[in-house]
Amino acid sequence: MSTTTRITTAHAIRIARDHCLAPERVDAPIYGGRYRRLFDTLPALEVNEELLHALGRPGGPCDFGDQFSDPDPDGGPAAVWPFFGQFIAHDTTADRSPLGHRAQPAQIRNFRTPKANLEGVYGAGPVGSPYLYGKSDPAKLLVGPGGHDLPRNQEGIALIGDPRNDVHLFMNQLQLAFLRLHKRLVDRLREDGVAESDVFEEARRSATWHYQYVILREFLPGLVGRALADELLESGPRFYRVDDGDPYIPFEFADAAYRYGHAQIRQSYQVNERFGPVAVFPELMGFGPVAPQHAVQWSLHIDVTGQPPAQRAKRIDGRLPSSLIALPTAISGAALGDDYASLANRDLQRGLAVGLPSGEAVARHLGVEPVTRERIGLDWGTETPLWLYVLKEAEALHDGLRLGPVGGTIVGEVLVGIIDADSESFRAVQPEWTPTLPARTPGAFGLADILEPVAA
């Protein structure tokens, strides 16, 4: 059963064909920054394109199929975390370039500012994006009628700062959670007597700082390991440097390492007590209204104190579920059976198109022992595309529970680096700041406290 009233296929294809399962028309600044190489001295991996695409086709090495059982309920991160990672990706990157070969990667633009600043939530603010805000109370962001969906126009298209955050149900509901977070902060500031002229900006700053805190103190340690996260927060990145004051997004991050989350997607989800199990695509595809009975019950997707353990994300192992190997045309823009209907092939092609080095080359550059060819499991006479290496490294070294040294270094350094480079982040303005909203566990505010708020 669908969760939405469908908009036209042609319209869905037009706004969803971007390589990140995202619309080409991103409501964002005309120019946010550039992409650059992080390891620009390493040579590009040369690989036969036909062999590369064979990896991601149905029945290929990257296809998990649709018969695997649910992940071990006692292992791995909760199911929400790869979707939160996607939310961060939409907040920091937007690449409108074609999927195929790109002769001049230096000319590729990032149509998002490379900051973790909730740009996809706030747009250009009440003045620049008035359609996102209440007419009678412009300090508050709009939500849909009934509070279970995003606001929409008469054709069912979401009125939000980044249309990609309506691509599927979980992104829709994460976006909604941050709209509600802002409302809570506005209400609290007014109760505290803050001047009305300052309420919006204070609420936006507080929401952004709570979000950044979750990224650095909860999301990142779970993804790259506590030791590496603590080292980065204490000493800063070694390889990702913003010496000119102009933060950027590395291709190694955007087109390889940060696509790890695709391998964490489950074959199916129990959305709430009555709805599920269903796959993300096509059952939970977005771009249309969400019915009240399909609203996400977050306690089934993130661990909440006092509730049973949530569903877990799939372990990272180099394989994607069948729902991502054969994407709907309305999402991929490609016909079923086309190589680019496979998200695995889209990920592999991105790395090839911008000339990324092999995973083994990056490992040697970082001074770590590369994962052996036997553990990688490819018999094709060359080294491993960086995206696939990051997945196989996680599987080989950490049983797919978190990223290894190559993936963890790239992801960790970029996330810490862009937040540290942001002059308005809590790390820059008030490094010792801690969340002010209530948490179930004192001193340990987390994503669950945003998704399932604690009463003040």
N, C-alpha and C positions, 0 to 999 in steps of 0.2 A: 504494500500500500504506500502511496506517495504521501509525503508530509506537506505538499504544497499544491496550490493551484498553479498549473504550469503557465509560464509565459511562452511565447512562440519559440519554436525550435531555432528559427533564423536569428531571433534576437539573442537567445541564450548562447548560440555559437559565437555571435559577434562579441559578446562581452566575456566569454569564458575561454577563448582559445589560447590565451597567454600560457607560456610554459609552466607557470606555477599554479595551474588550474585556477586562473584568475582572469579578470576582464582586461581587455586592452585599454578601455577608457577608464583610467584611474583618476579619480577626482583629487588631484594633488598638484603641488606647485609645478610649473613648467620645467624647472630644473632643480634637483635636490643635491646632486653630487655625481661623482664618477665612480665607476668600478676600476680597480687596478689589481694587478697581480701582487700577492703577498710574497711569493718566492720567485721573483722575476729572473733569477739566474738559472733556474732549472729548465731543461729542455722539455718541449711538449712530448707527450706520449704519442707515438705513431702507431696506429692500429687500423686494420681493415674495417671499413664501415659496415660491410655486410656481416662480418664476424661479430662486430660490436652489437649490431641490432639483433642478432640471433640470441644474444644473452637475455634480452627482455621480451621476446615473443612468447605467446602462450605455449606452455610446455617446455620453455627454456630454463636455464639455471636460475633466473630471477623470479620464476613463477612458483609461488607456494601452492597454488591450486586452491580449491574450495572445500577440501575434505579434512583439513587439519582441525584438531580439537582446540578448545579454548586454551589460552595460555595458563600456565600454572598460577592458581589464585594466590599463592604465597610468594611468588617471585616477580621481580620487575616493577617498574613504576606503575602508578595508577593510569587508567585509560585516558584521562584528560590530557596528560602531559605532551604528547605529540601535537595535539590541537593547540595548546597554549604556545608551543614552539612555532606553529604556523601563524598564530596571531602576532607573535613577535616579528616573524619574517615580513608580514604585511605592513607592520609598523615601520620597518627599517629599509625595505627594498621594494622596488617596482621596476622591472625591466620589460620594456615594450618591444624589444628587438625580436626579429624572426628567430625561429628555433634552429634553423639550419646553420651552415657555415657562415662565420662572420669574419671578414677579412681584416677589419679594423676594430678590434676589441676596445682600443683606447677611446673610440668615439661613442661607445655605449653609455647611455645616460641612466642614472638612477632617479626615477621620478618620485622618490620619497627622500626626505632628509634623513641621512644616516644617524638617527637618534632614536632612543627608546623613549618617545615623548607622547605616545597616544595620538599621533597625528590622524590616524584613521578613525579615532573617536571624535575628536574635536574639530576636524577640518580646519578652516581658517577662522574659527571662533564665531561668536554671535553676529559680528559685523560682516565678516567675509563669507560666512556660510549660514545665513539666517534661517534657511529651510531645515536646519538640524535642531533648532531651538524653539522653545515656546514663544508664542506671540505675546502673551500677557506676562510671561516670566522668562525672559531671554537668558537668565542665568542657568536655566535647566535645559538639558538635552531632551528631545522628544523620545518617547517610547510608543509602541503601537497600542491600539485599544485593547484593554484587558490586561496589559502588562506582560504578555507572554511572547510578544514578537516585536520586531523592529518597526518603526514608522515606515509607511509606504505611500507612494503616490497612487493615483486612481488606476494605474496599470499594474500595480503589484510590485513595483521596483522599490527596493529599500532606499530610504533617505538616510544615508550614513556617509561618513567621511571617506570610506574606502569600500566600493562595491564588492571587493573580493571577500569581505567579511560576511557575505551572505551566500557564499559558494556552496555550503552544506549546512546542515542543521547545527552541528557543534560550533562552527564559526559564528553562526547567527546568534546562538545563545551565549557565547563568550562576549560578543559585542554587546549584547543586551545587559550582561552582568556589569560591564564597565559603564554603561549608561546609568544603571542603577547605583553604582558606586559613586558616581559624580553627584547624583541626586541626594544620596545620604550625606555627603560632605557639605553640599549647599545647605541642607536643612540644619545640620549641626552648627555650621558657621553662623547662620542666622540666630539660632538659639543662644550662641555665645556672644551675640551683640556685635558681630563684625559689620563694618559699614557696608551698605548695599553696593556701593561703587567698587568694593574690593572683593565681594563674595565670589564672583565667577573665577577670577584669576587665582584666588586662594584655593578654591576647590579644585581647579585644574592642577595647580602645583601639587596639592596634597595627593590627588589621585595618581598623578605621574610618579611621585616619590614612592607611594605604596607599591605601585607596579614595578618600578625599578628594584625596590627592595626584594620583592618576590623573585625577580629574575636572578639577582646576585646571591641571595641567601638561601633560596629553596630550589629553584629550577636548575641553576648551574651546578651546585654540588651534586645533585642527583644525576645529572647528565654526564659530568666529566670526572666526578670523584671529589670528595671533600678536600683531599690534600692539594690537588691542582687548583681548585677554586680558591682555597685560602691563600695559596702562594700568589696567585694572580691579583687577589684583592690587596695583599700586603705589598708586593713588589712591582706590580704592573706587568704588562706584556713585554716579552723579549723581541718578538718579530713584528707585531702590529704596532707601528709607530705613527703618531700624528704630529710630526715635528713642525709642520707648517700651519698647524691649527685648523686644518681642513680634513675632517674625518672622511673616510671612504669605506666602501664595502669591497673586500677582496673577492675575486672570482673563485678562489679556492673555497671560500665560505659559501657564497651564493649559489654556485653551480656544482658543488660537490658536498662538502662536509655538512652543511646545514640542512641538506636533504636527507639526513639520516632518518628523520621522522616518518618518511614514507614506509620504511621497513617496520615501524611500530604499529601500523594500523591493523586492527583486528579484522577478521573476516566479517564479524557481525557484532552488534551491540544491543544490549537491553537498554533502551533509551529511558524508559520509566517503568513503573511496575506493570503497566498494561500494554506498553508499546515495545515490541521487539520479540525475538532478535531480528535485526535488519542490518544490511550492509550500508556503508556510507554512500556508495553509488551502485545503482541509481536511486535506491529507496529514500535516502536522506539528502538528495540533491536540492540545492536551494534555488534562489532567484524567484521566489514566490512566497505568498503568505504561509505562516505556520499555524496549524490548528492548535487550539488549547490542549487537546489530548496528546499532542506530540511534544510538548515542552520537556526539555531535558531535566531529569531528576538528578542533580549533581552528586548526591550522595552515592549514586551507583557508579560514578566515574572518577571520584576523588575520595580519598580516605577522610572521613569526618569522625572526630572523636564521639564515641557513644553509638556509632552506627557500624553495621557489619563491614568488613573490608570491601572496597570497591572492585569493579572489574579491572583487570590489568591490561596494560598495553602488550602487544606482541613483542617478543624478544627480537633484538636486532640481529639478523642473520643473513642478510644479503638477498632475501626473498620477499616479494610483495604478495598480498592476497589477490585473488582473481579479480576482485572488484577494481583494482588499480592496474592490472595487466590488460584489461579490456574495458577502458573507460567509455562512458556514453559519449556519443558524438557531440551532444550539447555541452559537454565539459571540455573534451580534447580538441574539438574542431576537426577531428579525423574520423573517417569511416571505420567501422568495426573491421578488424583484420589488417588495417594499416599499421605500420610499425609505430607511428606516433600516437596510436590509440593506447599504447602501453606507457604508463608513467615511468617504468624502469628505463625504457628506451629514451624517453624525453630527458631523464636525468643523465643518462650516459651521453646523449648527443650534446647536451649543454657543455659538458666538460671537453668533449672533442672539439666543439665549435670554437672555443676560446683558447685552445691549446694548453690545457692544464697538464702538468707533469703526472707521472704515475704515482700511486700511493707509496710504492717502495722508494722512489726518489725523494719524496718528502720525508719519509722516515729516516733515510740516511742523512738528509740535511739537518734534521732535528737531533741527530746523534742517537737514535734508537734502533734496535735490531728490527728489520722488517719481518713481517709475518711471512712464513715460508710458503713457497708455491703449493706445497701439499695441503697446507691449512686453507689457502685461498680456494683451491679446488678447481682452477681453470687450466685446461690443457690446450693452450693456443700459442705458445712459443714467445710470449711477450709479457711485459709487466702489467699491472692491474690499473684500470681507470680509477682515479682518485675517489669518486663517489662509492664505487663498489668496494674498494680497499677499506674505506672507513667502516663500512658495514661488516666486512669480513674480519677486520681487526677487533671490532667490538665483540663479535661472536667468539673469536679465537682466544682473546685475552680475558674477557669478562662475562662469558656465557651469555652475551647479548643484553646484559643488564644496564650497561653504560658504555660510553665511547672509550676507545683506547687512546694512546698518546698522540697519534696523528690527528684523529678526529677531535679529540678533546682539546688539544692545543689550538687548533684553528678556531673552533667554536668558542672556546673560553676566552682566548685573547681578543677576538673581535667584539664579543658582548661586553666584556669589561672595558675594552678600549674605547668603544663608542660612547659608553655611559661616562667614563672618566673624561672624555674630550668635550662633553656637553657642559657648557658653563652654567646651565640652569639645573643640572642634576643634583640630587642630594649629595653625591660624592664630591661634587665641586663646591657646593654652597655650604653644606653642613654635614661633613663626613660622619659625625657621630650620631646623626639623626636615626631614630627608630620609629616604627609605625605608631600612630596615635589612635587608630581605630581598635576596637576591642578584638581580642583573639581568644580562641578556645584554650590555647596553651599560653599562659603569660610569657611574654618575651619571645614568642615564636610565631608571629603573624605570618600567615601563608595564603596561598591561592584559595584554599577552602574557605577562608574567612571573607574572601571577596565573593565567591560563588554561593556560599551558604552563610550569610552574615550572622554574626553573633549579636544578640540584643545588647544595647549599651547598658 
